[in-house]
């Protein structure tokens, strides 16, 4: 274990090695690698904006994120299927992902999310409008959105006459006001956070408010800079983060002020 306090635990490891050590997870909020970097980004800046290459260089140095697509899909599915074993019966999972293109073919993340069944059942797709894009050279309407897929650990629906106001997953009705298209800038971040693509705190905040209760345990198995952990702790939850990169464990520790 990299770090442990009463409120936060951080593991520097492959998440699949850590899941057997965990239990009682109420909510998983995470943004796994998208499998779109590495050699697909050229290393010179002759025909692209320098800012884009700075982003690519940072990301390229952080994760092995350039796999054969079949290998990548199997890896992601395996992670989240295994993750289900340490979660509560009424737990929720939220995965941040986005549309990608390979040889002009659209790869839609919902197809990947569907492979999690029967461990996780897709309940809703939320659109994150990021207020910007890094793909203005792509000869298409520059993509400026990502997706948040909310899945539940079960899809049990009581028969008529046995239904109550308590669904088989945690839900805070206050969160309905957020609607299903979230206009949140991708550039809103802690000044100390040099991760190439951190989740905005507002995104994590809405998810944790809507899908967990104070005192619950929130897990991020692809922790990155630790934004999910910080927001969970600040909202009175316990937080667990996992990342293979020690650099990001150190960054998360700093962001958490530990």
Secondary structure, DSSP 8 states (H G I E B T S, - for coil): --EE-SSEEEEES-HHHHGGG---EEEEEE----S--GGGS-S--SSS-HHHHHHHHHHHTT------HHHHHHHHHHHHHHHGGGEEEEEEEEEEE--EEETTEEE-HHHHHHTTTTTSEEEEEEEEE-S--S-TTSSSS---EEEEEEEES------TTS--S--SS---GGGGGG-SEEE--TT---TT---TT---HHHHHHHHHHH--TT-EEEETT-TT-HHHHHHHHTT-EEEEEES-HHHHHHHHHHTT-
